[in-house]
Amino acid sequence: MLKKLSRAALGAAVPHEKGTAHMATVQIPLPDKIVLCMQQHIGAPAVPVVKKGDHVDVGTLVGKAGGFVSADIHSGVSGTVTGIETVRYVTGRNVQAVVIQPDGQQTLDASVKPPVVEDYAGFIKAVQNCGLVGLGGAGFPTAVKLSPKDVSAIDTLVINGAECEPYLTADNREFLECADTVAEGIRAVMKYLEIPRCLIGIERNKPEAMDRMFTVFQSEPNVTVVPLPSRYPQGAEKVLIEKTTGREVPRGGLPSDVGVIVMNVTTVSTLGKYLRTGMPLVTKRLTVEGDAVAKPANVEAIIGTPLRHILDFCGTKAEPAKVVTGGPMMGTAQLSLDFPVLKQNNGLLVLSEKAAHLPAVQPCIRCGRCISACPMGLSPVEIAGAYNRGDVEALDAMMVDLCMACGTCSFVCPAKRPVAQTMALAKDTLKRKGGKK
């Protein structure tokens, strides 16, 4: 059974390495092309609504949501569509992508204007038109998240400002540089969903961000800043909910089952910007870091920009051996620098051979550190045994489906075993063979 331990007290003391925390965001030059993947979100891919030779402007719709759980995709440049190509993700999945050559003019689409929002239905429509998805990494369509089965049962909005992975400081810069639109987004969600209170969770190693939010909401008692321990993974949704509200999301349940909606700070700020300007989601801030990067920075890049263009801007001081989009704990290692920036990317880590080198794997010493650290109270050692035996019933009983792939187990393992990878395989085995979903 799941241990009845506070999830906030578990996890790992990962190094923060927040060297770019005080670096203001810089905008990089236009790339030679942008590649807009039609799968930049959980759910059905978007469907291209442009063809080769079409002219587009900044904010032009190029991909229409392919279903209820999907999201629109817009151009961040003005220019010409040069083709509809196939892009391969590191998972092996092929997706369509709209390729656009910028003309350098950055002409705004005539449709870019502040939306008129008068009620809940109009608000959800605006969120859909923004093309907004969860910008903390998951990429869940925001309009779907803000449309729970019983919106009246939601009494708490939780803003995720933990940013607990090493290196990443993009969300921290959102607090510091865009406090006004963070506030506008929060107020809009609370107004149109009639949510009575908001809790903003920020790790204690970000005092400036906490001070900024305290100041912005000092006259609004229904909005509270909650300092979080600087311990990974404070930003995990279920951990964050328990730490800020004391509520525990049930197995197989959603935050809405305990009256909560969680939004990443950059997501809610982007919503605030859209309501103010009508500009859909077309750019993203990324922290560019790693020992192979010559000039680490927080950059604003047009979504669809090839990673190579960003790295050329920041420069290298060593031959890149591993390139990761996201953080070092849950990020995705890329096969090529030609892969484009996606909506949910928040970091670009470029590591040398020395930093990327994996230590030799040793036999398990049964120390139990993976069990003690797991924020979900799981037992990776026992789960690995059940997986190796092919015991699906045991995997179900040990609730491997609760694993959130945070990587804490691998981080704390003194034998350097691929614990997180085994957990992922075990979770997939349970799903495929008819266990808990």
C-alpha positions in Angstrom: 0.0 0.0 0.0 1.0 3.6 -0.5 2.9 4.9 2.5 1.1 7.6 4.5 4.1 9.9 4.4 4.0 13.6 3.5 5.1 13.7 -0.1 6.7 17.1 0.5 9.1 15.6 3.0 10.4 13.1 0.5 12.3 13.6 -2.8 15.9 14.6 -3.1 18.2 17.5 -2.4 19.3 18.0 -6.0 21.9 20.7 -6.8 20.1 23.9 -8.0 22.8 25.3 -10.4 20.6 28.4 -10.9 23.3 30.4 -12.6 21.0 32.3 -14.9 18.5 33.3 -12.2 19.5 36.9 -12.4 19.9 37.1 -16.2 17.1 39.0 -17.9 15.5 37.4 -20.9 17.1 38.3 -24.3 15.3 37.9 -27.6 17.3 35.9 -30.2 17.4 36.9 -33.9 14.9 35.4 -36.4 16.0 32.0 -37.6 16.2 31.1 -41.3 13.1 28.9 -40.9 10.7 27.7 -38.3 9.4 24.1 -38.1 6.0 24.0 -36.4 5.2 20.4 -35.3 1.5 19.7 -35.2 2.0 17.6 -32.0 3.0 20.0 -29.3 0.5 18.9 -26.7 -1.0 15.9 -25.0 -3.9 14.6 -27.1 -4.7 14.6 -30.9 -2.3 16.4 -33.2 -3.3 19.6 -34.8 -4.3 19.5 -38.5 -2.4 21.8 -40.9 -4.7 24.5 -42.4 -2.1 26.0 -44.7 -0.2 24.7 -47.8 3.0 25.2 -49.6 3.3 28.7 -51.0 0.8 30.3 -48.6 1.8 33.6 -46.9 1.4 33.8 -43.2 1.8 36.6 -40.6 2.7 36.6 -36.9 -0.3 35.0 -35.2 -1.8 33.3 -38.3 -3.4 30.0 -37.5 -1.4 27.2 -39.2 -2.7 24.2 -37.3 -6.3 23.6 -36.1 -6.9 21.5 -33.0 -7.6 18.0 -34.0 -10.2 17.2 -31.3 -11.4 18.2 -27.9 -8.0 17.3 -26.3 -5.8 19.2 -28.7 -4.6 22.8 -29.3 -4.3 25.3 -32.1 -0.8 26.2 -33.4 0.1 29.7 -34.8 3.0 31.1 -36.7 5.5 33.3 -34.8 6.8 34.8 -38.1 5.6 36.4 -41.2 6.7 34.7 -44.3 6.0 31.9 -46.7 5.1 28.2 -46.1 7.8 26.2 -47.8 6.2 22.8 -47.2 4.5 20.3 -44.9 7.1 17.9 -43.8 7.4 14.9 -41.4 9.4 15.3 -38.2 10.5 12.3 -36.1 10.4 12.7 -32.3 12.9 10.9 -30.2 10.2 8.5 -29.3 10.2 7.3 -32.9 6.8 8.9 -33.6 6.5 10.8 -36.9 4.4 13.9 -37.0 3.5 16.5 -39.6 5.2 19.9 -39.4 4.6 23.2 -41.2 7.8 24.8 -42.3 7.9 28.6 -42.8 10.6 30.8 -44.2 10.5 34.3 -42.5 10.4 37.4 -44.6 11.9 39.5 -41.8 9.0 41.9 -41.7 7.2 40.3 -38.7 3.8 41.6 -39.9 1.0 41.0 -37.5 -2.0 39.0 -38.6 -5.2 41.1 -38.8 -6.9 38.6 -36.3 -4.5 39.6 -33.5 -6.5 41.8 -31.2 -7.7 41.5 -27.6 -10.6 39.0 -27.2 -13.9 40.1 -25.9 -14.7 38.0 -22.9 -17.9 38.4 -21.0 -18.6 35.0 -19.4 -17.2 31.5 -18.8 -17.9 30.2 -22.2 -16.3 33.2 -23.9 -13.3 32.8 -21.6 -12.8 29.1 -22.5 -13.1 30.1 -26.2 -10.3 32.7 -25.7 -8.1 30.1 -24.1 -8.6 27.8 -27.1 -7.9 30.6 -29.6 -4.6 31.3 -27.7 -3.4 27.8 -28.5 -2.4 27.6 -24.8 -1.1 24.4 -23.3 0.7 23.6 -20.0 4.1 25.3 -20.3 5.7 23.5 -17.4 6.5 20.5 -19.4 3.4 18.3 -19.8 1.7 20.2 -22.6 -1.9 19.5 -21.5 -4.3 21.7 -23.4 -5.3 24.5 -21.0 -8.8 24.9 -22.3 -9.5 21.3 -21.3 -7.9 21.7 -17.9 -10.2 24.8 -17.3 -13.3 22.8 -18.3 -13.7 20.2 -15.4 -16.9 18.2 -15.2 -18.1 20.2 -12.3 -16.5 23.7 -12.3 -18.5 24.6 -9.2 -16.6 22.0 -7.2 -13.3 23.8 -7.8 -12.4 26.0 -4.7 -8.6 26.4 -5.2 -6.4 27.6 -8.0 -2.7 26.5 -7.4 0.0 28.3 -9.4 3.1 26.1 -9.9 6.1 28.4 -9.5 8.4 25.8 -7.9 10.8 25.3 -10.9 12.6 22.6 -8.8 14.8 21.1 -11.5 18.5 22.1 -11.6 19.6 24.8 -14.1 16.1 26.0 -15.1 15.2 29.6 -14.3 12.7 30.5 -17.1 9.7 30.4 -14.7 11.6 32.5 -12.2 12.2 35.1 -14.8 8.4 35.1 -15.6 7.7 36.1 -12.1 10.3 38.9 -12.1 9.7 40.2 -15.6 6.0 39.7 -16.1 4.4 40.0 -12.7 1.6 42.1 -14.1 0.4 39.5 -16.6 0.9 36.7 -14.0 -1.6 38.6 -11.9 -3.9 39.3 -14.8 -4.1 35.7 -15.7 -4.7 34.6 -12.2 -7.5 37.1 -11.7 -9.1 36.1 -15.0 -9.1 32.3 -14.1 -10.5 33.1 -10.6 -13.2 35.4 -12.0 -14.6 33.3 -14.9 -14.3 29.9 -13.0 -15.6 31.6 -9.8 -12.7 30.1 -7.8 -12.6 31.7 -4.3 -8.9 31.4 -3.5 -5.5 31.1 -5.2 -2.2 29.6 -3.7 1.1 30.5 -5.4 3.7 27.9 -4.6 7.3 29.1 -5.0 10.5 27.4 -3.7 12.3 29.3 -1.0 15.4 29.6 -3.1 13.6 32.2 -5.2 13.1 35.0 -2.7 12.8 37.8 -5.3 9.9 36.0 -7.0 8.2 35.5 -3.6 8.6 39.2 -2.8 7.3 40.2 -6.1 4.1 38.2 -5.7 3.7 39.3 -2.1 3.8 42.9 -3.3 1.4 42.4 -6.3 -1.3 40.6 -4.2 -0.8 42.4 -0.8 -4.3 43.8 -1.0 -5.9 40.6 -2.2 -6.3 38.2 0.8 -7.8 35.5 -1.4 -4.4 35.1 -3.1 -1.6 33.6 -0.9 2.1 33.0 -1.6 3.1 29.6 -0.2 6.9 29.2 0.3 8.0 25.7 -0.6 11.0 23.7 0.6 13.9 23.8 -1.9 13.6 20.0 -2.5 13.0 18.1 -5.7 10.3 17.4 -6.9 8.2 20.2 -5.2 6.8 21.1 -8.6 5.2 17.7 -9.3 1.5 18.3 -9.4 0.4 15.9 -6.7 3.3 16.9 -4.4 2.4 20.6 -4.9 -1.2 20.0 -4.2 -0.5 18.2 -0.9 2.1 20.8 0.2 -0.1 23.8 -0.6 -3.6 22.5 0.3 -3.0 19.4 2.5 -5.2 17.4 0.1 -4.2 14.1 -1.5 -5.2 13.3 -5.1 -6.6 9.7 -5.1 -5.1 7.0 -7.2 -6.3 7.4 -10.7 -7.8 10.7 -9.9 -7.3 14.3 -11.1 -6.7 17.5 -9.2 -10.2 18.5 -9.9 -11.3 15.5 -7.8 -10.0 17.3 -4.7 -11.3 20.7 -5.8 -8.1 22.0 -7.3 -6.8 23.3 -10.7 -3.0 23.6 -11.1 -1.5 26.0 -13.6 2.2 26.7 -14.3 3.2 30.3 -13.8 4.2 30.9 -17.4 1.0 29.3 -18.6 -1.2 31.7 -16.5 1.0 34.7 -17.5 0.7 33.8 -21.2 -3.1 33.8 -20.7 -2.8 37.2 -19.1 -0.8 38.5 -22.1 -3.3 37.0 -24.6 -6.3 38.6 -22.9 -4.4 42.0 -23.0 -3.1 41.8 -26.6 -4.7 39.0 -28.5 -1.3 37.5 -29.4 -1.5 33.7 -29.3 1.3 31.5 -28.0 4.1 31.9 -30.5 7.2 32.4 -28.4 8.8 30.6 -25.4 11.4 31.5 -22.9 14.1 28.9 -22.4 17.1 28.6 -20.1 20.2 27.7 -22.1 22.7 26.1 -19.8 25.3 23.3 -19.4 29.0 23.1 -19.3 29.3 23.1 -23.1 27.5 26.5 -23.4 29.8 29.5 -23.8 27.2 32.1 -22.7 24.4 30.7 -20.6 21.2 32.8 -20.9 17.5 33.0 -20.7 16.3 33.5 -24.3 13.0 34.2 -25.9 12.7 32.1 -29.0 10.0 31.8 -31.6 8.3 28.4 -31.3 9.6 26.2 -34.1 13.1 27.6 -34.0 15.7 24.9 -34.6 17.7 24.2 -31.5 20.9 24.7 -33.5 20.0 28.4 -34.0 19.7 29.0 -30.3 23.0 27.2 -29.6 24.7 29.3 -32.3 23.4 32.4 -30.5 24.8 31.4 -27.1 27.9 29.7 -28.5 29.8 26.6 -27.3 33.0 26.1 -25.4 33.1 22.4 -25.7 31.9 19.8 -28.2 28.2 19.0 -27.3 27.9 15.3 -26.3 24.3 15.4 -25.1 21.5 18.0 -25.8 18.4 17.9 -23.5 15.2 19.9 -23.9 13.9 20.6 -20.4 15.7 19.9 -17.1 18.3 17.2 -16.3 15.8 15.2 -14.2 12.8 14.9 -16.6 14.0 16.5 -19.8 14.3 14.7 -23.2 17.6 14.0 -24.8 17.5 15.0 -28.5 18.9 13.2 -31.5 19.6 16.3 -33.5 20.1 20.1 -33.0 17.8 20.4 -36.1 14.8 19.5 -33.9 12.6 22.6 -33.2 11.5 24.3 -30.1 8.1 23.1 -28.8 5.6 25.0 -26.8 6.3 23.1 -23.6 10.1 23.4 -23.8 11.5 25.5 -20.9 15.2 24.7 -21.2 18.0 23.7 -23.5 20.9 21.9 -21.7 24.0 21.3 -23.7 26.5 19.0 -22.0 30.1 18.0 -22.7 31.3 14.4 -22.9 32.6 14.7 -19.3 29.3 15.9 -17.9 27.2 13.5 -20.0 29.3 10.4 -19.2 27.3 7.8 -17.3 29.0 6.0 -14.4 29.2 2.2 -14.4 26.2 0.4 -13.1 26.8 -1.7 -10.0 24.6 -4.4 -8.4 21.8 -3.3 -6.1 23.0 -3.1 -2.5 19.4 -3.1 -1.1 20.0 0.2 0.7 16.4 1.3 0.3 17.3 4.9 -0.7 15.0 4.8 -3.7 12.1 3.8 -1.4 12.9 6.5 1.1 13.1 9.2 -1.6 10.1 8.3 -3.8 7.7 11.2 -3.5 4.8 8.8 -4.1 5.9 6.4 -1.4 6.5 3.6 -4.0 9.0 0.7 -3.6 11.2 0.7 -6.8 13.2 -2.3 -5.6 10.1 -4.5 -5.2 8.6 -3.1 -8.4 11.7 -4.0 -10.4 11.5 -7.6 -9.1 7.8 -7.9 -10.1 8.6 -6.4 -13.5 11.5 -8.9 -14.1 9.1 -11.7 -13.1 6.4 -10.4 -15.4 4.0 -10.3 -12.4 1.4 -7.8 -13.5 -0.8 -8.5 -10.5 2.0 -7.5 -8.2 2.7 -4.3 -10.2 -0.9 -3.4 -9.8 -0.8 -4.1 -6.0 2.3 -1.9 -5.7 0.6 0.9 -7.6 3.4 1.4 -10.2 0.9 3.5 -12.1 1.4 6.3 -9.6 5.0 6.7 -10.8 5.4 10.2 -12.3 8.8 9.6 -13.8 10.5 12.3 -11.7 13.8 10.4 -11.7 14.4 10.8 -8.0 15.0 7.1 -7.5 17.8 7.1 -10.1 19.4 10.2 -8.7 19.7 8.8 -5.1 20.8 5.3 -6.2 24.4 4.8 -5.0 24.8 1.9 -7.5 23.8 4.2 -10.4 21.2 1.7 -11.6 18.6 2.8 -14.2 15.8 2.7 -11.6 13.6 5.3 -13.3 13.8 3.5 -16.6 12.8 0.2 -15.0 9.9 2.0 -13.3 8.8 3.4 -16.7 8.9 -0.1 -18.3 7.0 -1.6 -15.4 4.3 1.1 -15.6 4.0 0.5 -19.3 3.7 -3.2 -18.7 0.8 -2.7 -16.3 -1.0 -0.4 -18.7 -0.6 -2.7 -21.7 -1.7 -5.8 -19.9 -4.9 -4.4 -18.5 -4.0 -3.1 -15.1 -4.7 0.3 -13.7 -4.7 3.1 -16.2 
